[in-house]
Structures are given as C-alpha cells and as structure tokens.
Amino acid sequence: VRENREFVEKFKKFLKAGSSKSPKDIFMDMGIDITDRSFWEKGVETIKDFYL
C-alpha cells in the first residue's frame, strides 16, 4: 500500500472528509461507485473467500 502513492493520497482525503459529505460522494471522489451492485457483490465475495 505504501508503494501506491495515488491510493495513499486518496485514502488520506477519504479520512479527512469525515462526515463533511455523504458516503456516496466521499467514495465517488475516490472513484468508487457504492450505488453499483457489483461493488457490493465483489465485497461479499472477498469476505466469503477470506473466511471459507
């Protein structure tokens, strides 16, 4: 993670945002669309793979 400067900067911006915007807008600033069903499906698959 430390080697990916772009991600680190986006993540810092995410943390600094706090509750200044909606979660949807904060994630969109990072290029992540949390309204997209596939975002959630990928998350569930990752968790399943980790635990199963």
C-alpha distance matrix in Angstrom:
0.0 3.8 5.3 5.3 7.8 9.6 7.4 7.1 10.8 11.7 10.4 12.4 15.2 15.2 15.6 18.2 20.1 21.2 24.4 25.4 25.1 25.4 22.4 23.3 23.1 19.9 18.1 20.1 18.8 15.3 17.1 17.4 21.1 21.7 25.3 24.6 25.7 23.4 20.4 22.0 23.2 19.8 18.6 21.7 21.4 17.9 19.5 22.5 20.8 19.1 22.4 24.9
3.8 0.0 3.8 5.4 6.5 9.5 8.5 6.8 10.1 12.2 11.1 12.0 15.2 15.9 15.9 18.0 20.4 21.8 25.2 26.0 26.1 26.9 24.2 25.3 24.7 21.3 20.0 21.9 20.0 16.9 19.0 19.9 23.6 24.4 28.1 27.7 29.0 26.8 23.7 25.4 26.8 23.4 22.2 25.4 25.1 21.6 23.1 26.2 24.5 22.6 25.8 28.4
5.3 3.8 0.0 3.8 5.8 8.9 8.9 8.5 11.3 13.3 13.2 14.4 17.0 18.0 18.7 20.5 22.7 24.4 27.7 28.2 28.0 28.8 26.1 26.7 25.9 22.9 21.3 22.6 20.8 17.5 19.1 20.4 24.2 25.4 28.9 28.1 29.6 27.1 24.2 26.3 27.4 23.9 23.2 26.5 25.8 22.5 24.4 27.3 25.2 23.7 27.2 29.5
5.3 5.4 3.8 0.0 3.8 5.5 5.5 6.4 8.9 10.2 10.7 12.5 14.6 15.4 16.7 18.6 20.3 22.3 25.4 25.6 25.1 25.7 23.1 23.4 22.6 19.7 18.0 19.0 17.2 14.0 15.4 16.8 20.6 22.1 25.5 24.7 26.4 24.0 21.2 23.6 24.9 21.5 21.0 24.4 24.0 20.9 23.1 26.0 24.3 23.1 26.6 28.9
7.8 6.5 5.8 3.8 0.0 3.8 5.4 5.0 6.2 8.6 9.7 10.5 12.3 14.1 15.3 16.5 18.4 20.7 23.9 23.8 23.6 24.8 22.6 23.0 21.6 18.7 17.7 18.5 16.1 13.4 15.4 17.3 21.1 22.7 26.1 25.8 27.9 25.9 22.9 25.3 27.0 23.8 23.1 26.7 26.7 23.7 25.6 28.8 27.3 26.1 29.5 31.9
9.6 9.5 8.9 5.5 3.8 0.0 3.8 5.5 5.3 6.3 8.6 10.0 10.8 12.3 14.4 15.5 16.7 19.4 22.2 21.8 21.1 22.2 20.1 20.1 18.6 15.9 14.8 15.2 12.7 10.1 11.8 14.2 17.9 19.9 23.0 22.7 25.1 23.2 20.3 23.0 24.9 21.9 21.5 25.2 25.3 22.7 24.8 28.0 26.8 25.9 29.3 31.6
7.4 8.5 8.9 5.5 5.4 3.8 0.0 3.8 5.5 5.1 6.0 8.5 9.8 10.3 12.2 14.1 15.3 17.4 20.2 20.4 19.7 20.2 17.7 18.0 17.1 14.2 12.6 13.8 11.9 8.7 10.7 12.1 15.9 17.4 20.8 20.5 22.6 20.7 17.6 19.9 21.8 18.9 18.1 21.8 22.1 19.3 21.3 24.5 23.5 22.5 25.8 28.2
7.1 6.8 8.5 6.4 5.0 5.5 3.8 0.0 3.8 5.5 5.1 6.1 8.6 9.7 10.5 12.2 14.2 16.2 19.4 19.7 19.7 20.7 18.4 19.4 18.3 14.9 14.2 15.9 13.5 10.8 13.6 14.9 18.6 19.6 23.1 23.3 25.3 23.7 20.3 22.2 24.4 21.5 20.2 23.7 24.3 21.2 22.6 26.1 25.2 23.6 26.7 29.5
10.8 10.1 11.3 8.9 6.2 5.3 5.5 3.8 0.0 3.8 5.4 5.1 6.2 8.6 10.0 10.6 12.4 15.0 18.1 17.7 17.8 19.4 17.7 18.5 16.7 13.5 13.4 14.6 11.6 9.7 12.8 14.7 18.2 19.6 22.9 23.5 25.9 24.7 21.3 23.4 25.9 23.4 22.1 25.8 26.6 23.9 25.3 28.8 28.1 26.8 29.8 32.5
11.7 12.2 13.3 10.2 8.6 6.3 5.1 5.5 3.8 0.0 3.8 5.5 5.1 6.1 8.7 9.9 10.6 13.3 16.0 15.7 15.1 16.2 14.3 14.8 13.2 10.1 9.7 10.9 8.1 6.0 9.3 11.0 14.5 15.9 19.1 19.7 22.3 21.2 17.9 20.1 22.7 20.4 19.3 22.9 24.0 21.6 23.0 26.5 26.2 25.1 28.0 30.7
10.4 11.1 13.2 10.7 9.7 8.6 6.0 5.1 5.4 3.8 0.0 3.8 5.4 4.9 6.2 8.6 9.9 11.6 14.6 15.2 15.0 15.8 13.5 14.8 13.9 10.3 9.9 12.2 10.2 7.8 11.3 11.8 15.2 15.7 19.3 20.0 22.1 21.1 17.5 19.1 21.8 19.5 17.7 21.2 22.5 19.8 20.8 24.4 24.3 22.8 25.5 28.4
12.4 12.0 14.4 12.5 10.5 10.0 8.5 6.1 5.1 5.5 3.8 0.0 3.8 5.3 5.1 6.1 8.6 10.5 14.0 14.2 14.9 16.5 14.9 16.7 15.2 11.5 12.2 14.4 11.7 10.4 14.1 15.0 18.1 18.6 22.0 23.2 25.4 24.7 21.0 22.4 25.3 23.2 21.3 24.6 26.1 23.3 24.0 27.8 27.6 25.9 28.4 31.5
15.2 15.2 17.0 14.6 12.3 10.8 9.8 8.6 6.2 5.1 5.4 3.8 0.0 3.8 5.5 5.1 6.2 9.1 12.1 11.5 11.9 13.9 12.8 14.2 12.2 8.8 10.2 11.8 8.7 8.5 12.2 13.5 16.3 17.1 20.2 21.7 24.2 23.9 20.3 22.0 25.1 23.4 21.7 25.1 26.7 24.4 25.3 28.9 29.1 27.7 30.2 33.2
15.2 15.9 18.0 15.4 14.1 12.3 10.3 9.7 8.6 6.1 4.9 5.3 3.8 0.0 3.8 5.5 5.3 7.3 10.0 10.4 10.2 11.4 9.6 11.4 10.1 6.4 7.5 10.0 8.1 7.4 11.1 11.3 13.9 14.0 17.2 18.9 21.2 21.1 17.4 18.7 21.9 20.4 18.5 21.7 23.7 21.5 22.1 25.8 26.2 24.9 27.2 30.2
15.6 15.9 18.7 16.7 15.3 14.4 12.2 10.5 10.0 8.7 6.2 5.1 5.5 3.8 0.0 3.8 5.4 5.8 9.4 10.5 11.5 12.9 11.3 13.9 13.0 9.3 10.7 13.6 11.8 11.1 14.8 14.7 17.1 16.6 19.9 21.8 23.7 23.6 19.9 20.6 23.8 22.4 19.9 22.9 25.0 22.6 22.7 26.4 27.0 25.2 27.2 30.4
18.2 18.0 20.5 18.6 16.5 15.5 14.1 12.2 10.6 9.9 8.6 6.1 5.1 5.5 3.8 0.0 3.8 5.4 8.9 8.8 10.7 13.1 12.6 15.1 13.3 10.0 12.4 14.6 12.2 12.5 16.2 16.7 18.9 18.8 21.8 23.9 26.2 26.4 22.7 23.6 27.0 25.6 23.3 26.4 28.6 26.3 26.4 30.1 30.7 28.9 31.0 34.2
20.1 20.4 22.7 20.3 18.4 16.7 15.3 14.2 12.4 10.6 9.9 8.6 6.2 5.3 5.4 3.8 0.0 3.8 6.1 5.6 6.9 9.4 9.4 11.8 9.9 7.0 10.1 12.1 10.1 11.3 14.6 14.9 16.5 16.3 18.9 21.4 23.8 24.4 20.9 21.8 25.4 24.5 22.3 25.3 27.7 25.9 26.0 29.6 30.6 29.1 31.0 34.1
21.2 21.8 24.4 22.3 20.7 19.4 17.4 16.2 15.0 13.3 11.6 10.5 9.1 7.3 5.8 5.4 3.8 0.0 3.8 5.6 7.5 9.3 9.1 12.4 11.5 8.7 11.5 14.2 12.9 13.8 17.0 16.5 17.8 16.7 19.4 22.0 24.0 24.9 21.3 21.5 25.2 24.5 22.0 24.5 27.3 25.5 25.1 28.7 29.9 28.3 29.8 33.0
24.4 25.2 27.7 25.4 23.9 22.2 20.2 19.4 18.1 16.0 14.6 14.0 12.1 10.0 9.4 8.9 6.1 3.8 0.0 3.8 5.4 6.8 7.9 11.2 10.5 8.9 12.0 14.3 13.7 15.2 17.9 17.1 17.6 16.3 18.3 21.4 23.3 24.7 21.4 21.4 25.2 25.1 22.6 24.9 27.9 26.6 26.0 29.5 31.1 29.7 31.0 34.1
25.4 26.0 28.2 25.6 23.8 21.8 20.4 19.7 17.7 15.7 15.2 14.2 11.5 10.4 10.5 8.8 5.6 5.6 3.8 0.0 3.8 7.1 9.2 11.6 9.7 8.7 12.3 13.7 12.6 14.8 17.5 17.4 17.9 17.3 19.0 22.1 24.6 26.0 22.8 23.3 27.0 26.9 24.8 27.3 30.2 28.9 28.7 32.2 33.6 32.4 33.9 36.9
25.1 26.1 28.0 25.1 23.6 21.1 19.7 19.7 17.8 15.1 15.0 14.9 11.9 10.2 11.5 10.7 6.9 7.5 5.4 3.8 0.0 3.8 6.4 8.1 6.2 6.2 9.7 10.6 10.3 12.9 14.9 14.6 14.5 14.1 15.5 18.7 21.2 22.8 19.8 20.5 24.2 24.3 22.5 25.1 27.9 26.9 27.0 30.3 31.8 31.0 32.6 35.3
25.4 26.9 28.8 25.7 24.8 22.2 20.2 20.7 19.4 16.2 15.8 16.5 13.9 11.4 12.9 13.1 9.4 9.3 6.8 7.1 3.8 0.0 3.8 5.3 5.3 6.3 8.7 9.8 10.9 12.9 14.4 13.2 12.4 11.3 12.3 15.8 18.1 20.0 17.2 17.5 21.3 21.8 20.0 22.3 25.3 24.7 24.7 27.7 29.5 29.0 30.3 32.9
22.4 24.2 26.1 23.1 22.6 20.1 17.7 18.4 17.7 14.3 13.5 14.9 12.8 9.6 11.3 12.6 9.4 9.1 7.9 9.2 6.4 3.8 0.0 3.8 5.5 5.1 6.1 8.4 9.9 10.9 12.4 10.5 10.1 8.5 10.4 13.5 15.5 17.1 14.0 14.2 18.0 18.2 16.3 18.7 21.6 20.9 20.9 24.0 25.8 25.2 26.6 29.2
23.3 25.3 26.7 23.4 23.0 20.1 18.0 19.4 18.5 14.8 14.8 16.7 14.2 11.4 13.9 15.1 11.8 12.4 11.2 11.6 8.1 5.3 3.8 0.0 3.8 5.6 5.4 6.1 8.7 10.1 10.4 8.6 7.2 6.2 7.5 10.6 13.2 14.9 12.3 13.1 16.7 17.2 16.0 18.5 21.2 20.9 21.4 24.2 25.9 25.8 27.4 29.6
23.1 24.7 25.9 22.6 21.6 18.6 17.1 18.3 16.7 13.2 13.9 15.2 12.2 10.1 13.0 13.3 9.9 11.5 10.5 9.7 6.2 5.3 5.5 3.8 0.0 3.8 5.5 4.9 6.2 8.8 9.7 9.2 8.8 9.2 10.5 13.2 16.3 17.6 15.0 16.4 19.9 19.9 18.9 21.7 24.1 23.5 24.2 27.2 28.5 28.3 30.2 32.6
19.9 21.3 22.9 19.7 18.7 15.9 14.2 14.9 13.5 10.1 10.3 11.5 8.8 6.4 9.3 10.0 7.0 8.7 8.9 8.7 6.2 6.3 5.1 5.6 3.8 0.0 3.8 5.5 5.2 6.9 9.1 8.8 9.7 9.9 12.3 14.6 17.4 18.2 14.9 16.3 19.8 19.3 17.8 20.9 23.2 22.0 22.7 26.0 27.0 26.4 28.4 31.0
18.1 20.0 21.3 18.0 17.7 14.8 12.6 14.2 13.4 9.7 9.9 12.2 10.2 7.5 10.7 12.4 10.1 11.5 12.0 12.3 9.7 8.7 6.1 5.4 5.5 3.8 0.0 3.8 5.3 5.1 6.5 5.2 6.6 7.0 10.0 11.6 14.3 14.7 11.4 13.1 16.4 15.6 14.5 17.7 19.8 18.7 19.7 22.9 23.8 23.4 25.6 28.0
20.1 21.9 22.6 19.0 18.5 15.2 13.8 15.9 14.6 10.9 12.2 14.4 11.8 10.0 13.6 14.6 12.1 14.2 14.3 13.7 10.6 9.8 8.4 6.1 4.9 5.5 3.8 0.0 3.8 5.2 4.8 5.0 5.6 7.7 9.7 11.1 14.4 14.8 12.1 14.5 17.6 16.9 16.6 19.8 21.5 20.8 22.3 25.2 25.9 26.0 28.4 30.4
18.8 20.0 20.8 17.2 16.1 12.7 11.9 13.5 11.6 8.1 10.2 11.7 8.7 8.1 11.8 12.2 10.1 12.9 13.7 12.6 10.3 10.9 9.9 8.7 6.2 5.2 5.3 3.8 0.0 3.8 5.5 7.4 9.2 11.2 13.4 14.8 18.1 18.1 15.2 17.6 20.7 19.5 18.9 22.4 24.0 22.7 24.2 27.4 27.8 27.6 30.1 32.4
15.3 16.9 17.5 14.0 13.4 10.1 8.7 10.8 9.7 6.0 7.8 10.4 8.5 7.4 11.1 12.5 11.3 13.8 15.2 14.8 12.9 12.9 10.9 10.1 8.8 6.9 5.1 5.2 3.8 0.0 3.8 5.6 8.7 10.7 13.6 14.2 17.1 16.4 13.3 15.9 18.6 17.0 16.4 20.0 21.3 19.7 21.4 24.6 24.7 24.4 27.1 29.4
17.1 19.0 19.1 15.4 15.4 11.8 10.7 13.6 12.8 9.3 11.3 14.1 12.2 11.1 14.8 16.2 14.6 17.0 17.9 17.5 14.9 14.4 12.4 10.4 9.7 9.1 6.5 4.8 5.5 3.8 0.0 3.8 6.6 9.6 11.9 11.8 14.9 14.1 11.6 14.7 17.1 15.5 15.7 19.3 20.2 19.2 21.3 24.1 24.2 24.5 27.3 29.1
17.4 19.9 20.4 16.8 17.3 14.2 12.1 14.9 14.7 11.0 11.8 15.0 13.5 11.3 14.7 16.7 14.9 16.5 17.1 17.4 14.6 13.2 10.5 8.6 9.2 8.8 5.2 5.0 7.4 5.6 3.8 0.0 3.8 6.1 8.9 8.8 11.6 11.0 8.1 11.0 13.6 12.4 12.4 15.8 17.0 16.3 18.2 20.9 21.4 21.7 24.3 26.1
21.1 23.6 24.2 20.6 21.1 17.9 15.9 18.6 18.2 14.5 15.2 18.1 16.3 13.9 17.1 18.9 16.5 17.8 17.6 17.9 14.5 12.4 10.1 7.2 8.8 9.7 6.6 5.6 9.2 8.7 6.6 3.8 0.0 3.8 5.4 5.6 9.0 9.4 7.2 9.8 12.6 12.4 12.7 15.6 17.2 17.2 18.9 21.3 22.2 23.0 25.2 26.7
21.7 24.4 25.4 22.1 22.7 19.9 17.4 19.6 19.6 15.9 15.7 18.6 17.1 14.0 16.6 18.8 16.3 16.7 16.3 17.3 14.1 11.3 8.5 6.2 9.2 9.9 7.0 7.7 11.2 10.7 9.6 6.1 3.8 0.0 3.8 5.3 7.5 8.8 6.2 7.4 10.7 11.3 10.7 13.2 15.5 15.7 16.7 19.1 20.6 21.2 23.0 24.7
25.3 28.1 28.9 25.5 26.1 23.0 20.8 23.1 22.9 19.1 19.3 22.0 20.2 17.2 19.9 21.8 18.9 19.4 18.3 19.0 15.5 12.3 10.4 7.5 10.5 12.3 10.0 9.7 13.4 13.6 11.9 8.9 5.4 3.8 0.0 3.8 6.3 8.8 7.7 8.6 11.4 12.9 13.0 14.8 17.0 18.0 19.0 20.9 22.7 23.7 25.1 26.5
24.6 27.7 28.1 24.7 25.8 22.7 20.5 23.3 23.5 19.7 20.0 23.2 21.7 18.9 21.8 23.9 21.4 22.0 21.4 22.1 18.7 15.8 13.5 10.6 13.2 14.6 11.6 11.1 14.8 14.2 11.8 8.8 5.6 5.3 3.8 0.0 3.8 5.5 5.6 7.4 9.2 10.5 11.6 13.4 14.9 16.2 17.8 19.3 20.7 22.2 23.9 24.8
25.7 29.0 29.6 26.4 27.9 25.1 22.6 25.3 25.9 22.3 22.1 25.4 24.2 21.2 23.7 26.2 23.8 24.0 23.3 24.6 21.2 18.1 15.5 13.2 16.3 17.4 14.3 14.4 18.1 17.1 14.9 11.6 9.0 7.5 6.3 3.8 0.0 3.8 5.4 5.5 6.3 8.8 10.1 10.9 12.5 14.4 15.8 16.7 18.5 20.3 21.6 22.2
23.4 26.8 27.1 24.0 25.9 23.2 20.7 23.7 24.7 21.2 21.1 24.7 23.9 21.1 23.6 26.4 24.4 24.9 24.7 26.0 22.8 20.0 17.1 14.9 17.6 18.2 14.7 14.8 18.1 16.4 14.1 11.0 9.4 8.8 8.8 5.5 3.8 0.0 3.8 5.4 4.8 6.0 8.4 9.7 10.3 12.1 14.1 15.0 16.1 18.1 19.9 20.3
20.4 23.7 24.2 21.2 22.9 20.3 17.6 20.3 21.3 17.9 17.5 21.0 20.3 17.4 19.9 22.7 20.9 21.3 21.4 22.8 19.8 17.2 14.0 12.3 15.0 14.9 11.4 12.1 15.2 13.3 11.6 8.1 7.2 6.2 7.7 5.6 5.4 3.8 0.0 3.8 5.6 5.4 6.4 8.9 10.1 10.8 12.7 14.5 15.6 16.8 18.9 20.0
22.0 25.4 26.3 23.6 25.3 23.0 19.9 22.2 23.4 20.1 19.1 22.4 22.0 18.7 20.6 23.6 21.8 21.5 21.4 23.3 20.5 17.5 14.2 13.1 16.4 16.3 13.1 14.5 17.6 15.9 14.7 11.0 9.8 7.4 8.6 7.4 5.5 5.4 3.8 0.0 3.8 5.4 5.0 6.2 8.6 9.8 10.7 12.3 14.2 15.4 16.7 17.9
23.2 26.8 27.4 24.9 27.0 24.9 21.8 24.4 25.9 22.7 21.8 25.3 25.1 21.9 23.8 27.0 25.4 25.2 25.2 27.0 24.2 21.3 18.0 16.7 19.9 19.8 16.4 17.6 20.7 18.6 17.1 13.6 12.6 10.7 11.4 9.2 6.3 4.8 5.6 3.8 0.0 3.8 5.4 5.2 6.2 8.6 10.0 10.5 12.2 14.2 15.5 15.9
19.8 23.4 23.9 21.5 23.8 21.9 18.9 21.5 23.4 20.4 19.5 23.2 23.4 20.4 22.4 25.6 24.5 24.5 25.1 26.9 24.3 21.8 18.2 17.2 19.9 19.3 15.6 16.9 19.5 17.0 15.5 12.4 12.4 11.3 12.9 10.5 8.8 6.0 5.4 5.4 3.8 0.0 3.8 5.5 5.1 6.1 8.7 9.8 10.4 12.3 14.4 15.0
18.6 22.2 23.2 21.0 23.1 21.5 18.1 20.2 22.1 19.3 17.7 21.3 21.7 18.5 19.9 23.3 22.3 22.0 22.6 24.8 22.5 20.0 16.3 16.0 18.9 17.8 14.5 16.6 18.9 16.4 15.7 12.4 12.7 10.7 13.0 11.6 10.1 8.4 6.4 5.0 5.4 3.8 0.0 3.8 5.4 5.1 6.3 8.6 9.9 10.7 12.6 14.1
21.7 25.4 26.5 24.4 26.7 25.2 21.8 23.7 25.8 22.9 21.2 24.6 25.1 21.7 22.9 26.4 25.3 24.5 24.9 27.3 25.1 22.3 18.7 18.5 21.7 20.9 17.7 19.8 22.4 20.0 19.3 15.8 15.6 13.2 14.8 13.4 10.9 9.7 8.9 6.2 5.2 5.5 3.8 0.0 3.8 5.4 5.2 6.1 8.6 9.9 10.7 11.7
21.4 25.1 25.8 24.0 26.7 25.3 22.1 24.3 26.6 24.0 22.5 26.1 26.7 23.7 25.0 28.6 27.7 27.3 27.9 30.2 27.9 25.3 21.6 21.2 24.1 23.2 19.8 21.5 24.0 21.3 20.2 17.0 17.2 15.5 17.0 14.9 12.5 10.3 10.1 8.6 6.2 5.1 5.4 3.8 0.0 3.8 5.4 5.0 6.0 8.5 10.0 10.1
17.9 21.6 22.5 20.9 23.7 22.7 19.3 21.2 23.9 21.6 19.8 23.3 24.4 21.5 22.6 26.3 25.9 25.5 26.6 28.9 26.9 24.7 20.9 20.9 23.5 22.0 18.7 20.8 22.7 19.7 19.2 16.3 17.2 15.7 18.0 16.2 14.4 12.1 10.8 9.8 8.6 6.1 5.1 5.4 3.8 0.0 3.8 5.5 5.1 6.2 8.8 10.0
19.5 23.1 24.4 23.1 25.6 24.8 21.3 22.6 25.3 23.0 20.8 24.0 25.3 22.1 22.7 26.4 26.0 25.1 26.0 28.7 27.0 24.7 20.9 21.4 24.2 22.7 19.7 22.3 24.2 21.4 21.3 18.2 18.9 16.7 19.0 17.8 15.8 14.1 12.7 10.7 10.0 8.7 6.3 5.2 5.4 3.8 0.0 3.8 5.4 5.0 6.3 8.4
22.5 26.2 27.3 26.0 28.8 28.0 24.5 26.1 28.8 26.5 24.4 27.8 28.9 25.8 26.4 30.1 29.6 28.7 29.5 32.2 30.3 27.7 24.0 24.2 27.2 26.0 22.9 25.2 27.4 24.6 24.1 20.9 21.3 19.1 20.9 19.3 16.7 15.0 14.5 12.3 10.5 9.8 8.6 6.1 5.0 5.5 3.8 0.0 3.8 5.4 5.3 5.6
20.8 24.5 25.2 24.3 27.3 26.8 23.5 25.2 28.1 26.2 24.3 27.6 29.1 26.2 27.0 30.7 30.6 29.9 31.1 33.6 31.8 29.5 25.8 25.9 28.5 27.0 23.8 25.9 27.8 24.7 24.2 21.4 22.2 20.6 22.7 20.7 18.5 16.1 15.6 14.2 12.2 10.4 9.9 8.6 6.0 5.1 5.4 3.8 0.0 3.8 5.6 5.4
19.1 22.6 23.7 23.1 26.1 25.9 22.5 23.6 26.8 25.1 22.8 25.9 27.7 24.9 25.2 28.9 29.1 28.3 29.7 32.4 31.0 29.0 25.2 25.8 28.3 26.4 23.4 26.0 27.6 24.4 24.5 21.7 23.0 21.2 23.7 22.2 20.3 18.1 16.8 15.4 14.2 12.3 10.7 9.9 8.5 6.2 5.0 5.4 3.8 0.0 3.8 5.9
22.4 25.8 27.2 26.6 29.5 29.3 25.8 26.7 29.8 28.0 25.5 28.4 30.2 27.2 27.2 31.0 31.0 29.8 31.0 33.9 32.6 30.3 26.6 27.4 30.2 28.4 25.6 28.4 30.1 27.1 27.3 24.3 25.2 23.0 25.1 23.9 21.6 19.9 18.9 16.7 15.5 14.4 12.6 10.7 10.0 8.8 6.3 5.3 5.6 3.8 0.0 3.8
24.9 28.4 29.5 28.9 31.9 31.6 28.2 29.5 32.5 30.7 28.4 31.5 33.2 30.2 30.4 34.2 34.1 33.0 34.1 36.9 35.3 32.9 29.2 29.6 32.6 31.0 28.0 30.4 32.4 29.4 29.1 26.1 26.7 24.7 26.5 24.8 22.2 20.3 20.0 17.9 15.9 15.0 14.1 11.7 10.1 10.0 8.4 5.6 5.4 5.9 3.8 0.0
